Amino acid sequence: MTLRFGYIGLGIMGRPMTLNLLRAGFSGTVWARRAERMEPLVAEGAQRSASPAELAASVDVVFVNVSDTPDVEEVLFGAHGVIQGAKPGLVVVDHSTISPTATMRMADRLAEKGVDMLDAPVSGGEQGAISGTLTIMVGGKAPVLDKVRPLLEAEGKTITHVGDHGAGQMAKACNQLIIAQTMMGIAEAFTMAEAAGVDPARVREALMGGFAYSKVLEVHAERMLNRVYKPGFKARLHKKDMAIALQTAADLGLPVPGTALATQLINAAVGQGRGEEDSAVVAEVQRLLAPKA
């Protein structure tokens, strides 16, 4: 059976991910709060829906890709939410980055209606969404993942079943704190090189071939050098994700000092009005901290 999908949330990530599903030959229906966001996908063959409930009633799998935990709760359980139109056997795949604890609660609530849920946050940014090479971290039941895997394979290159409900979101929290701390380290390194009169671009070139290499050094460091921060992932969203990581660590009673420091840098960037720029803009905060000659 060919699965029919619905997609809720057509932003920087959701729009190209939906497009890849359509171009892979899957039939789909879309919904977004702003109707104009649906139009490019309708032009590619998607059906438009008037509400999440209407969308859920006509598909086998509902993808959700919105900003934060309250947004997911609203599209799933609001007055016109997915649960209002869901039939037993429906699968909800949440690509949002939200609280692991809230994810487990939502999965239980959906299960009461015979609906399965996978938390499946992604990594790879806008370019990964466009190229269909995202990394997808999945929490939930293995048979449910097997059922929807053909759809996920149209969105991503690496699909890992991490564990039960919430495990995918836990993996994403780990991903975000690693990226934030790596960006902080690169920003500090570039600032130190500049202070010593050494070209940070040449430093990056040297480091790219050694143990310091990372995707962050490849992609985000280039933004830092060019001082161009067109968002692949907005700083205000990274701020939200770091709050999730800190709260998760607090719930577990774990000290995470590196995460706390990196969060301060991201918070400062957002506080300076740069929340709509890529989170690599933390390099500009680091530059401001450097003493002036």
N, C-alpha and C positions, 0 to 999 in steps of 0.2 A: 504494500500500500504506500502510495506517495503521500507524505504528510503535507498538510496545508498549514501555513504559519500565519500568525498575526504579529505585528511589531508595534510596540508602544515606546515612543521616545526617539525622535528623529533628529538628534543634534549632531555634533561633530563626529561622534562614533556611530550612532544608530543609523544615520542616513546611509553611509557607505556599506555598513554591514547588511542592511536590508537590500541594498542594490546587489550585493554579491549573492544573496539568497535568490533573488529574482533571476539573475543572470545564470545561476546554476540550474534553473529550470523549475524551481519551486513556485507554487502559487501562493500569493500572500495578500493580506489585508493590513492596512496601516491606520494608526491613529496618533495624533499629536494635539497638544493643547492649542497650538497655533496652526490653523487650517492650511496656511500657505506652505508649511513644511511638508505636507503630504503631496503637493502637486507634482514635484519632480519624480516621485516614485509612482504616482498614478500614471504619469507619462511613460513609465517603464513597464507598465502592466499590472501594478498593484491595484487592489480595490480600496476605496476609502471607507472608513467607518465613522459613525456618529458618536461612539462612546466605547470605552474599554469593554463594557458589558456586551454591546452588540458585536464587537470584534470577537470576543471569547466564544460567543455562541456559534460562530461560523468556521472555527479553525480547530486543528488538533494540538497545536503548540503555540503558546503565547510567549513572545520575547518581550522583556521589559528592560529598558536602558535609560534610566532617568538619574537625577543628580544625587538624591540623598534618601535616607531611610523613610522620612515622612512622605516623600514623593512616591516611593514604592507602595507604602501602606495605602495611600490615597487611590492609586490606580488599581490596586488589587481589591481593596475593601470599602472604597467610598460608595456614595449613593448610586453611582453608575459604574462601579468597579467591575473588574474581571469576574469576581465571585458571583455577581448577580446574573451573569450569562453563562457561567461555566457548567459543562456537563461532566459527569463522572468519566474519568479517563483522560481528561485534559491534562497537559503538562505545561507548567509555567517555568520558563528559563529566565532567571534574573541575571542580566549582565551588569547591573548597577554595582557600585562599590558601596556597601552599607555595613551596618553592625552585624557581626556574626550571631550575637544573641538574638537580635530582632529577626534575623533570617530563620533561626530555628523556631521561633514563636510563630512566624508567618507560615512556615511549612506545616506545622501542626494544625493551624487553623484551616489551611487549604485541604489538608488530608481529611478533615471532618466532612468535606463535601465531595470526597473521592477524587480530588485533584492532586497530582504529584508536582513537586517543586524541585528544581535544581538551582542552587546558587552557583553562578558561572561567571564571575568577574573576569575581566580580560586585561592583558598588558600588551603594549605595542604601539599605543598612541594612534593618532589619526592616520599616519602612513600605513601602519599595520592593518587598520580597519579598511583602508582603501585597497590595499594589495591582497587582503584575505590571508595574512600571515600572522594573525594574532595568537598569543598564548592564552589559552582558556583553562582556568583552574576551577574544577567542578566539585561541588559537594552535593550529596544526595545518594539515591539508590542506584547501584550499578546497572540493573536492568532498564531503568528509566533513561540513563545516559546512553545505553546501547540503542534504545528506541530512537532517540533524537540525534545520534551521532552524525548521520548523513547531513543534517542541517548544520551542525556545528562545523563540519569539515568544509562547508562553503564559506565559513567566517574565519577560521583559524588554521594554523599549521600544527600547533602543538596543543593537544587536548589531554589533560591529566586529571584522572579521578583521584582527588586528594583524600576523600573520606565521606562521612555522613553529612547531613545538613549542617551548614555553617563552616565546614572545613574549607570550602572554596573561598569564602570571605576571609577566613583566617590566613590563608595563603596570600590573598591580595593585600591584607594589612602588612604582612611580612615584606611583600614586594615593595609597597610604598615607603616603608621606613628604610629599606635598603637603598632605594633610589634617592630619597631625600638626603640620607647621610653621605652617599657617594657624591651627590651634587655639592654638598657643603664642603667635602674634602677637595673637590676640583676647584671650587671657587676660592678656597683658601690657598691652594697651590698656585693658581694663576696670580692671585694678589701678591704672594710672596715672590714669585718670579719677576713680576712687574716692579716691585719695590727694589729688587736687586739689579734692575736694568737688563733683565734677560727676557727675550721674546717668548711669551707664553705659548704662541702658536708653534714654535720650535720645540718647546717643552712637551706639548701635546703630541707632536709628531714622534718624538723620542719614546714617550710612554706608550704609544699605541702598539708598539711591538713587544712590550714586556708584560710582566705580571700585573701592572696597573691597568691593563686594557679592560674596558667594559663597554657595553652598549651606551652607557651614560657618557663615558669619555668620548665615544664616537659621535653621538648625536647632540646631547645637551651641551657639551663643551664647545662644539662649533657655534651654537647659538651664543654662548658666553663670549667667544672671541669676536664674533661679528656684531655683538650687541643688538641682535635682531631676535625678538621674542614672539614671533607669530606662534600662536598656541597650537601645540600638538596636544598638550594637557594643561588646562588653565591653573594658575597658582591658587585661585580661590577653591577649586575642587581638591587640589592637593592638600590645602589647609584642612578641608573637611575630612579627608582620608587620614591625615595625621592625628586629628582629634579622635577618630575611631581607633587608631592604633594605640594611642595613649590610654583611652578608656578601657580597651581590651586588656592591656597590660595591667592597669590598675585593678580590674576585676580579678585578674589572676594573681595579684599581689607581687608583680614583678617590677623591679627597678629597670628603667630603660633610659639612662642619661643621654646617650647619643641621640635617641629619638626625640627627647625633649629639646635638646639644643637645635637640632635640625628644624623642629617645629617652630621654634622661636624665629628662625631666619625666614621661613615661609610666611609666618604671621606678620613679620615686619614688612615683607614685600607687599602683602595684601593691604596692610595698614597704610602704605605709601601710595595706595591707589593703583596698584599694578596687578590686581587680582585677575583681570581678563587676559593677561599676558601669560606666556608659557612659564611653568614653575622654575625653569632655569634662570629666571630673572633674579633669583636669590644671589647671583653673582654681583648684581648691582648693589645689593645690601652689603655684601662683603667688601666691595670697593669703598663704600661710604665709611666702613669701620676702620679702614687703613689710615694711619696718620699721614697728614699732608706734609710734603717736604717744605 
